[in-house]
Amino acid sequence: MSTSRIACLSMITLVSLCWPVAGDTIELGKFRALLKTGERIEGHSGILTEDSLTGTTRDGNSASIPIQSIQVIDRSVGTQGTTLGLVGGGLGFAYVIVDLLEADSTTRFGAREFEYEDRDILDLMEYTIGGALIGIAVGSCIEKWQKVPVGGSISYLPERREIRFQLSLAF
């Protein structure tokens, strides 16, 4: 067997799904909590247990809040960059398609004939990529939050699901 075939056969891609099991504590990372008194607490390094939420507030102070005094807990799950990037790219794409359909179509015997040039394809790519980049830039500044149920057993709390990809090359 040749070395190139051995190299090709030895490329292994492993995808492992990690489904954490709910235990006694859940790491929230960046969090915000609304207390029943109306006070709002934001922080990071949050850990939720069955009886309290502990973490570091924005001021840098440690906080331990009893679960009974919390009305709502949200945890950060990233930004809106991907979503708004797709929206921006879709709007750029749609704008050029509508423009091409209106400007470059002619009516001949009741049928529409679509004509385009290489420049139109470049416009399509430019507006789509430009819209996507603008959407990503705006969306990366907007945080995405997920509500965490409060009260009762924490065994039903949503866990973060991770997908890990590993590529190994051996020559």
C-alpha positions in Angstrom: 0.0 0.0 0.0 1.4 3.4 -0.9 2.2 6.1 1.7 -0.5 8.4 0.3 -3.1 5.7 0.7 -2.0 5.1 4.3 -2.0 8.8 5.0 -5.6 9.1 3.5 -6.8 6.1 5.4 -5.3 7.3 8.7 -7.2 10.6 8.6 -9.8 10.0 11.3 -12.5 12.5 12.2 -14.2 11.9 15.5 -17.4 13.6 16.5 -18.3 13.1 20.1 -21.5 14.4 21.6 -21.2 15.3 25.2 -24.4 15.3 27.1 -23.6 16.4 30.6 -25.6 14.7 33.3 -27.4 17.0 35.7 -25.8 16.7 39.1 -25.7 18.7 42.2 -24.4 21.9 40.6 -24.8 23.6 37.3 -22.2 26.1 36.0 -24.0 29.1 34.5 -21.0 31.2 33.4 -22.2 34.7 32.8 -25.6 35.2 34.5 -28.2 37.8 35.5 -30.8 37.2 38.2 -34.0 39.1 39.0 -34.8 38.8 42.7 -38.4 38.8 44.1 -37.6 42.2 45.7 -37.1 43.7 42.2 -33.3 43.9 42.5 -31.3 42.8 39.5 -27.9 41.1 39.9 -25.5 40.5 37.0 -22.3 38.6 37.3 -20.0 35.8 36.0 -18.7 32.4 37.2 -22.3 31.5 38.4 -22.9 28.2 40.0 -26.5 27.0 40.6 -27.2 24.5 43.3 -30.5 23.2 44.6 -30.5 25.9 47.4 -28.5 28.8 46.1 -26.8 30.7 43.3 -23.2 31.7 43.9 -21.0 33.8 41.7 -19.1 37.0 41.3 -21.0 40.2 40.6 -20.1 42.9 38.1 -18.5 44.9 41.0 -16.2 42.0 41.7 -17.9 41.0 45.0 -18.8 37.4 45.8 -22.5 36.7 46.0 -24.5 33.8 47.4 -28.2 34.2 46.8 -30.8 31.8 48.3 -32.9 30.2 45.5 -36.1 31.1 47.3 -35.4 34.8 46.8 -34.8 34.5 43.0 -37.6 35.1 40.5 -35.8 34.6 37.2 -32.3 33.5 36.2 -30.8 34.0 32.7 -27.5 32.7 31.5 -25.5 33.9 28.5 -25.3 31.5 25.6 -23.3 33.6 23.2 -24.1 36.4 20.8 -26.6 37.1 18.0 -23.7 37.3 15.4 -24.7 34.1 13.5 -28.4 34.9 13.3 -27.9 38.5 12.2 -25.2 37.5 9.8 -27.6 35.1 8.1 -30.3 37.8 8.0 -27.9 40.4 6.6 -26.6 38.1 3.9 -30.2 37.1 3.0 -31.3 40.7 2.7 -28.3 41.5 0.5 -29.0 38.5 -1.7 -32.7 39.3 -2.0 -31.9 43.0 -2.8 -29.8 42.0 -5.8 -32.2 39.3 -7.0 -35.1 41.8 -6.9 -33.0 44.4 -8.6 -32.0 42.0 -11.4 -35.6 40.8 -11.9 -36.8 44.4 -12.3 -34.0 45.9 -14.3 -32.8 43.0 -16.5 -36.0 41.2 -17.5 -37.8 41.9 -20.7 -41.2 40.9 -21.8 -41.3 39.0 -25.1 -44.6 37.3 -26.2 -45.9 37.4 -22.6 -42.9 35.5 -21.3 -40.2 37.0 -19.1 -36.7 36.5 -20.3 -33.9 36.8 -17.7 -30.6 38.2 -18.8 -27.6 38.8 -16.6 -23.9 39.6 -17.0 -20.8 38.8 -15.0 -21.1 42.1 -13.2 -24.5 41.0 -11.8 -22.9 37.9 -10.3 -20.3 40.1 -8.6 -23.0 42.4 -7.3 -24.8 39.4 -5.9 -21.7 38.2 -4.1 -20.7 41.7 -2.9 -24.2 42.5 -1.4 -24.6 39.1 0.1 -21.1 39.1 1.8 -21.4 42.8 2.7 -24.8 42.2 4.3 -23.5 39.2 6.2 -20.5 41.1 7.5 -22.6 44.0 8.7 -25.0 41.5 10.4 -22.2 39.7 12.1 -20.7 43.0 13.3 -24.0 44.2 14.8 -25.0 40.8 16.1 -21.7 40.2 17.9 -22.5 43.2 20.2 -25.9 41.7 21.2 -25.8 39.0 23.8 -28.1 35.9 23.7 -29.7 34.9 27.0 -31.4 31.6 28.0 -33.9 31.4 30.8 -33.1 28.9 33.6 -36.1 27.5 35.5 -35.9 28.3 39.3 -37.3 26.2 42.1 -37.7 22.5 42.9 -35.1 20.0 41.9 -32.3 21.2 39.6 -32.3 17.8 37.8 -34.5 19.3 35.1 -32.4 22.4 34.4 -31.2 22.7 30.8 -27.6 21.7 30.4 -25.2 23.0 27.8 -24.8 20.6 25.0 -21.4 20.5 23.3 -20.3 19.0 20.0 -16.6 18.4 19.8 -14.8 17.7 16.6 -11.3 16.2 16.5 -9.2 15.7 13.3 -6.2 13.6 13.6 -3.6 13.3 10.8 -0.9 10.6 10.9 1.7 10.3 8.2 
